[in-house]
Amino acid sequence: MLYINGRFLTQAITGVERYAYKVCKALADIGQDFIIICPKSSLQSCYDISNLHIVFYGCGSSHFWEQCVLPFFFLRKKNYILFSFTGLGPILIRQKIMTIHDLSFLENPKWFSKSYYWWYKLMTPLVVRTSRHVITVSEFSKKEIMHFYPFIKEQSITVAYGAVDQTYFHNQEQVEPTNERFILAVSSLDPRKNFERLMNAFKGITDCRLYIVGSYNSVFSRKRSSNKNVENIKFLGRVSDKELMHLYKQAVGFIFPSIYEGFGLPPVEAMSCGCPVLVSDIPVLNEVCSDAAIYFNPYDPANIRRAVKQLLNLDSASREKLQAAGLKNIQRFSWENTAKTILELALRYI
């Protein structure tokens, strides 16, 4: 039997929770039978669980429930596999497959709170050693896992890409244009997303505003920005998926200045909405965006500014060519294909 660690359903939806949720929905869509085990906590309203088989079990929440309560559910069970799609998983269960989205906490501990860093530094190798297999979201992350944890064999890691939620992020729907010219950035506001350099770059741009969608998360270290009140920068906080789709379609372009990612879903969302994309010239974004983006050096605000001006000065033919390349590129990513990859792994280990 295929079981899924459902702790993510009690958490607000960000990148890793969206991955877990969309894999579950895709497995249901292809007719796969599986059960999601959740703590007896309130599930977040942002998830549509109408076609998901959910079992509530045990008391507690968060890591305590995952490590100390969830294992009791499987005490007398045989012929099963447990998937954890948002990282970690219970050490006491060996018949499991974990997901590592990235190892940014090892790449640069200063990006995170001390409690988050030490918890994942301690727990991740223990969970890896007690898992049957590891899923990750890019070839880049696969190399990172083998670099930081050389004890794991390459054949024990499978890449299962993320994809776009076609319910919202597509190029078919028309939206009302806006009178304001803006470039959109979407991400949690944590240090590796590199917003400080991006905002410095926009100090020299007068004919276009920067809209930033995202919010802070307690797991990240927080540094007060000196650019919070720059006139041409607007912070929008969290928005709904429908609102985000409208922003992608209204924007002159989308910019993603991150210096470290496991996959990087927002550029793919932007491409699917026909929004031209600017991204950091780093290995994982080269893998994900291919030739469908304009690249810049994320460590150099002047280079970021030049890339923005390059986009703003594109003629209509060049802009349409970039949009078409984006729409072609996203065809590589499908939740159905990801679900089939997950199912193949489940059948191998049950």
C-alpha positions in Angstrom: 0.0 0.0 0.0 1.2 3.5 -0.8 1.0 6.0 2.2 1.9 9.7 2.2 3.1 11.7 5.2 0.3 14.4 5.3 1.9 16.8 7.8 2.2 19.3 4.9 -1.6 19.7 4.8 -1.4 21.5 8.2 1.0 24.1 6.9 0.6 27.2 4.7 1.3 26.5 1.1 4.8 27.5 -0.1 7.1 25.8 -2.6 7.6 22.4 -0.9 4.0 22.1 0.3 2.8 22.9 -3.2 5.0 20.1 -4.6 3.6 17.6 -2.1 0.0 18.7 -2.7 0.2 18.6 -6.5 1.9 15.1 -6.5 -1.0 13.9 -4.4 -3.6 15.4 -6.7 -1.8 14.0 -9.8 -1.7 10.5 -8.2 -5.5 10.7 -7.6 -6.1 11.9 -11.2 -4.3 8.9 -12.7 -6.4 6.6 -10.5 -3.8 5.5 -8.0 -5.0 4.3 -4.6 -3.1 5.8 -1.7 -3.7 7.1 1.8 -2.5 10.4 3.3 -1.8 10.2 7.1 -2.4 13.5 8.9 -2.1 14.7 12.5 -5.4 15.6 14.2 -4.8 19.3 13.5 -6.8 21.7 11.4 -5.9 21.4 7.8 -5.2 24.6 5.9 -8.1 25.8 3.8 -5.9 26.4 0.8 -5.9 22.7 -0.1 -8.7 21.0 -2.0 -8.9 17.6 -0.4 -12.2 16.5 -1.9 -10.8 13.6 -3.9 -8.0 12.6 -1.4 -8.2 9.7 1.0 -7.1 11.1 4.4 -6.8 9.3 7.7 -6.2 11.4 10.9 -4.0 9.7 13.4 -2.5 10.4 16.8 -2.0 13.6 18.8 0.5 16.3 18.5 1.8 18.2 15.4 4.8 19.3 13.4 8.1 17.4 13.9 6.9 15.7 17.1 4.0 14.0 15.4 6.2 13.1 12.4 9.0 11.5 14.5 7.3 10.2 17.6 3.6 9.5 16.7 3.4 8.6 13.0 5.7 5.5 13.4 3.0 3.8 15.6 0.6 3.8 12.7 2.8 1.4 10.9 3.6 -1.0 13.8 1.8 -4.1 12.4 1.6 -3.1 8.7 3.4 -5.0 5.9 3.9 -4.5 2.2 3.8 -0.7 2.3 5.9 2.3 1.4 5.6 5.8 3.0 6.5 8.9 1.0 7.5 12.2 2.6 7.4 14.9 -0.1 8.4 18.0 1.9 11.7 16.7 3.4 12.7 14.5 6.3 10.3 11.8 7.4 10.2 9.5 10.5 13.6 8.0 11.3 11.9 5.0 12.9 10.3 3.9 9.7 12.7 2.3 7.3 10.1 1.5 4.6 10.0 5.0 3.4 11.1 7.3 0.6 12.1 10.9 1.5 12.3 14.0 -0.7 15.2 16.5 -0.6 14.3 19.7 -2.4 17.6 21.4 -1.8 20.5 21.6 0.7 20.6 25.3 1.0 21.0 25.1 4.8 24.4 23.3 4.2 25.4 25.6 1.3 25.1 28.7 3.6 23.9 28.3 7.2 23.7 32.0 7.6 20.6 32.1 5.4 18.6 30.3 8.2 17.7 30.5 11.8 20.0 28.6 14.1 17.3 26.2 15.2 16.3 25.4 11.6 19.9 24.9 10.6 20.9 22.5 13.4 17.7 20.5 13.2 18.1 19.8 9.5 21.9 19.4 9.7 21.3 16.6 12.3 18.2 15.0 10.9 18.7 15.0 7.2 21.6 12.5 7.0 19.8 10.3 9.6 16.6 10.2 7.5 18.6 9.6 4.3 20.4 6.6 5.9 17.1 5.1 7.1 15.2 5.6 3.8 15.0 3.1 0.9 15.3 5.9 -1.7 15.5 9.6 -2.1 13.5 11.9 -4.5 14.8 15.2 -5.5 13.6 17.9 -7.9 16.5 18.6 -10.3 19.8 17.1 -11.6 21.5 20.0 -9.8 20.0 18.9 -6.4 20.9 15.3 -7.1 24.6 16.4 -7.5 24.3 18.4 -4.3 23.0 15.4 -2.4 25.9 13.2 -3.6 28.4 16.0 -2.7 27.2 16.6 0.8 26.2 12.9 1.5 28.8 10.8 -0.4 27.5 7.6 1.4 24.4 7.6 -0.8 24.6 5.8 -4.1 23.6 7.6 -7.3 21.0 4.9 -8.2 19.3 5.6 -4.9 18.3 9.1 -6.0 15.5 9.8 -8.5 14.8 13.2 -10.0 11.1 14.0 -10.1 10.6 17.6 -11.4 8.0 20.0 -10.2 5.5 21.5 -12.6 2.9 24.2 -13.1 -0.6 24.2 -11.8 -2.5 24.5 -15.1 -5.7 25.4 -13.3 -4.3 28.9 -12.9 -1.0 29.3 -14.7 -1.8 29.1 -18.4 -1.8 31.4 -21.4 -5.4 31.0 -22.5 -7.2 33.5 -20.3 -7.1 37.3 -21.1 -6.8 39.8 -18.2 -7.4 43.5 -18.0 -4.2 45.4 -18.8 -2.8 47.8 -16.2 -1.7 51.4 -16.7 1.4 50.8 -14.6 4.5 49.3 -16.1 6.1 46.8 -13.8 8.4 43.8 -13.5 7.3 41.0 -11.2 9.3 39.1 -8.6 7.8 36.1 -6.7 9.4 34.3 -3.8 9.7 34.0 0.0 11.7 36.9 1.4 14.7 35.0 2.5 18.4 35.9 2.0 19.2 33.4 -0.8 16.5 34.9 -2.9 18.8 37.9 -3.3 16.2 40.7 -3.2 18.6 43.2 -1.7 20.7 43.3 -4.9 17.6 43.3 -7.0 16.2 46.3 -5.2 19.6 48.0 -5.5 19.5 47.4 -9.3 16.1 49.0 -9.5 17.3 52.3 -8.0 18.7 53.1 -11.4 15.4 52.3 -13.3 12.9 55.1 -13.7 10.5 53.9 -16.4 9.4 50.7 -14.7 8.4 49.6 -11.1 9.3 46.4 -9.3 6.4 44.4 -7.7 7.5 41.9 -5.1 5.1 39.1 -4.1 6.1 37.1 -1.0 6.5 37.2 2.7 8.9 36.3 5.5 9.2 32.9 7.0 10.5 32.3 10.6 12.9 29.6 9.4 15.1 32.2 7.6 17.4 34.7 9.2 16.1 38.2 8.7 18.1 41.3 7.8 16.4 44.7 7.7 16.3 46.0 4.1 17.5 49.5 3.4 15.3 49.5 0.3 11.9 49.0 1.8 10.8 52.6 1.0 12.3 53.0 -2.5 9.6 54.7 -4.6 9.6 52.4 -7.6 9.4 49.2 -5.5 6.1 47.8 -4.3 5.7 44.9 -1.8 2.4 43.0 -2.3 2.8 40.3 0.4 1.0 37.0 -0.2 -1.5 36.8 -3.0 -3.9 34.1 -4.2 -3.0 31.9 -7.2 -5.6 33.7 -9.3 -4.2 37.1 -8.4 -0.7 35.9 -9.1 -1.8 34.7 -12.6 -3.1 38.1 -13.3 0.1 39.7 -12.2 2.2 37.4 -14.5 0.0 38.4 -17.4 0.1 42.1 -16.7 3.8 42.3 -16.0 6.3 43.5 -18.6 8.4 40.6 -17.4 9.3 38.4 -14.5 12.6 38.4 -12.6 14.1 35.7 -10.4 17.4 36.8 -8.8 17.9 33.8 -6.5 21.5 32.6 -5.9 20.5 29.1 -4.8 17.5 26.9 -5.7 16.5 23.2 -5.8 14.3 23.8 -8.8 12.8 27.3 -9.0 9.1 27.0 -9.9 8.1 30.7 -10.3 10.0 31.2 -13.6 8.1 28.2 -15.0 4.8 29.6 -13.8 5.7 32.9 -15.5 6.6 31.2 -18.8 3.3 29.3 -18.7 1.4 32.6 -18.5 3.3 34.0 -21.5 5.4 36.3 -19.3 9.1 36.9 -20.5 11.6 35.7 -17.9 14.8 37.1 -16.5 16.8 34.7 -14.2 20.1 34.3 -12.4 22.8 32.6 -14.3 23.2 29.6 -12.0 23.3 25.9 -12.8 19.9 24.9 -11.6 18.1 27.7 -13.5 20.0 26.9 -16.7 18.7 23.4 -16.3 15.1 24.5 -15.6 14.8 27.5 -18.0 17.1 26.3 -20.8 17.1 28.9 -23.7 13.8 30.4 -22.7 15.1 33.2 -20.4 17.5 36.2 -20.3 20.3 35.5 -17.8 22.2 37.8 -15.5 24.9 37.7 -12.9 22.9 37.7 -9.6 25.9 39.1 -7.6 26.2 42.2 -9.7 23.3 44.8 -9.4 24.7 46.6 -12.5 24.4 43.4 -14.5 20.9 42.9 -13.2 20.0 46.4 -14.2 21.4 45.8 -17.7 19.3 42.7 -18.1 16.1 44.5 -17.0 16.8 47.3 -19.5 17.5 44.7 -22.2 14.0 43.2 -21.5 12.4 46.7 -21.4 13.9 47.5 -24.8 12.9 44.3 -26.6 11.0 44.9 -29.9 7.7 43.1 -30.3 9.3 40.3 -32.5 12.0 39.5 -29.9 9.5 39.6 -27.1 7.2 37.2 -28.8 10.2 34.9 -29.6 11.1 34.8 -25.9 7.5 34.1 -24.9 7.2 31.3 -27.4 10.5 29.7 -26.1 9.0 29.8 -22.6 5.8 28.1 -23.6 7.8 25.4 -25.4 10.1 24.9 -22.4 7.3 24.3 -19.9 6.2 21.3 -21.9 9.1 19.4 -20.2 7.4 19.6 -16.8 4.2 17.7 -16.0 2.6 16.7 -12.7 1.3 13.6 -14.4 4.8 12.5 -15.4 6.0 13.2 -11.8 3.2 11.1 -10.4 4.1 8.2 -12.7 7.7 8.5 -11.5 6.5 8.3 -7.9 4.3 5.3 -8.7 7.2 3.4 -10.4 9.3 3.9 -7.2 6.4 2.8 -5.0 6.0 -0.4 -7.0 9.7 -1.1 -6.8 9.8 -1.1 -3.0 6.4 -2.4 -1.9 
